Amino acid sequence: MMFVVLPVLSLPLMWVAFVAAMMAMLSLFGIKSGSLQSHQTAYHLAQVALPYLVLSMLLVPATASAAFFCRLARKATLHWKWPLMACGLIAVLAGLSIVNFSLPGPANQGTLMLGFALNDHPTASQWLQFLLPLAIGGWAAWRSIKAERPRLAS
């Protein structure tokens, strides 16, 4: 249950925590709906940083979650299949997720949309969102197999 159900539940919770932290950071810079003039320096800085924030919003929680489950399996000395399964589930969820985010302007409110999409032609960010947790799980499995070999030989 720990490596099948919890990864599916933990990733959305981490996304929510990341969005809350990002909203708190935006409010520290004074970027709130209806209170920001589009000619201010903070608005232009936020507009430039927006693509990186959106990509990090998807990558950081998925990477942290995959690393957490790999570390948990290593500490519990579980078979290499368990962290790989957890990272595979995280990779599928992260690879299907999409985000659309726009900053608030003088005439409109900001928007944040998070959802899942299965496309015929996934974007480069969706491939990265899928492959990064899978690579972390593969690395953890490789380390576990490598650690088991000396025990098997003796």
C-alpha positions in Angstrom: 0.0 0.0 0.0 2.8 2.4 0.9 4.4 2.3 -2.6 1.2 2.0 -4.7 -1.5 4.2 -3.0 0.7 6.8 -1.3 2.5 8.1 -4.4 -0.8 8.7 -6.1 -2.0 10.7 -3.1 1.2 12.5 -2.2 1.9 14.1 -5.6 -1.4 16.1 -5.8 -0.8 17.2 -2.2 2.7 18.4 -3.0 1.3 20.3 -6.0 -1.1 22.1 -3.8 1.7 22.9 -1.3 3.9 24.2 -4.1 1.0 26.4 -5.5 0.3 27.8 -2.1 4.0 28.6 -1.7 4.1 30.3 -5.1 1.0 32.3 -4.3 2.5 33.5 -1.0 5.7 34.4 -2.9 3.7 36.4 -5.5 1.8 38.3 -2.7 5.2 39.2 -1.1 6.1 40.8 -4.4 2.8 42.7 -4.4 1.3 40.8 -7.3 -2.4 40.4 -6.4 -5.5 40.5 -8.6 -6.5 44.1 -9.4 -3.7 45.7 -7.4 -0.8 45.6 -9.9 -0.1 48.0 -12.7 1.2 46.2 -15.8 4.1 48.7 -16.1 5.6 47.9 -12.7 9.0 46.2 -12.6 7.8 43.4 -10.4 5.1 42.6 -13.0 7.6 42.4 -15.8 10.0 40.3 -13.7 7.1 37.9 -12.9 6.1 37.7 -16.5 9.7 36.7 -17.5 9.9 34.1 -14.7 6.4 32.7 -15.3 7.5 29.8 -17.7 10.2 28.7 -15.3 7.8 28.8 -12.3 5.2 26.7 -14.2 7.7 24.1 -15.2 9.2 24.0 -11.7 5.6 23.7 -10.3 5.4 20.3 -12.1 8.9 19.1 -11.8 9.9 19.9 -8.2 7.0 18.0 -6.5 7.4 15.0 -8.8 11.1 14.9 -8.3 10.9 15.3 -4.6 8.2 12.7 -4.3 10.2 10.2 -6.4 13.3 10.8 -4.3 11.3 10.4 -1.1 9.9 7.0 -2.0 13.3 5.8 -3.3 14.9 6.8 0.0 12.1 5.3 2.0 12.5 2.0 0.2 16.3 2.1 0.6 16.0 2.7 4.4 13.5 -0.1 4.7 15.8 -2.4 2.6 13.0 -3.3 0.2 13.4 -5.0 -3.1 14.2 -2.7 -6.0 10.8 -3.2 -7.6 9.0 -1.2 -5.0 10.7 2.2 -5.5 10.5 1.6 -9.2 6.8 1.0 -9.0 6.3 4.1 -6.9 8.4 6.2 -9.3 6.5 4.7 -12.3 3.2 5.8 -10.8 4.6 9.3 -10.1 6.0 9.5 -13.6 2.6 8.6 -15.2 0.8 11.2 -13.1 3.5 13.9 -13.7 3.7 13.1 -17.4 -0.1 13.5 -17.8 -0.3 16.8 -15.9 -0.6 20.2 -17.5 -0.6 23.7 -16.1 -1.9 26.9 -17.5 -1.1 30.0 -15.5 -1.5 33.7 -16.2 -0.6 36.7 -14.0 -3.3 39.1 -12.9 -3.4 42.3 -14.8 -5.1 45.7 -14.4 -8.3 44.5 -16.2 -8.3 40.8 -15.5 -7.7 38.3 -12.6 -4.9 35.8 -12.8 -5.7 32.2 -13.6 -4.3 28.8 -12.6 -5.5 25.7 -14.2 -4.1 22.2 -13.4 -5.3 19.1 -15.1 -4.4 15.9 -16.9 -4.2 15.5 -20.6 -3.3 12.6 -22.9 -2.1 14.0 -26.2 -1.1 12.4 -29.4 2.0 14.6 -29.4 3.1 15.4 -25.8 5.1 18.5 -25.2 8.8 18.5 -24.3 7.9 19.5 -20.7 5.5 16.5 -20.5 8.3 14.2 -21.6 10.6 15.7 -19.0 7.9 15.4 -16.3 7.5 11.7 -17.2 11.2 10.8 -17.6 12.7 12.6 -14.5 10.8 10.5 -11.9 11.3 7.4 -13.9 15.1 8.1 -14.1 15.2 8.6 -10.4 13.4 5.2 -9.9 15.7 3.5 -12.4 18.8 4.9 -10.6 17.5 3.7 -7.2 16.8 0.3 -8.7 20.3 0.1 -10.2 21.8 1.1 -6.8 19.8 -1.6 -5.1 20.7 -4.3 -7.6 24.4 -3.2 -7.4 24.3 -3.4 -3.6 22.7 -7.0 -3.7 25.4 -8.4 -6.0 28.1 -8.7 -3.4 25.7 -10.4 -1.0 24.8 -12.9 -3.7 28.4 -13.7 -4.6 29.4 -14.6 -1.0 
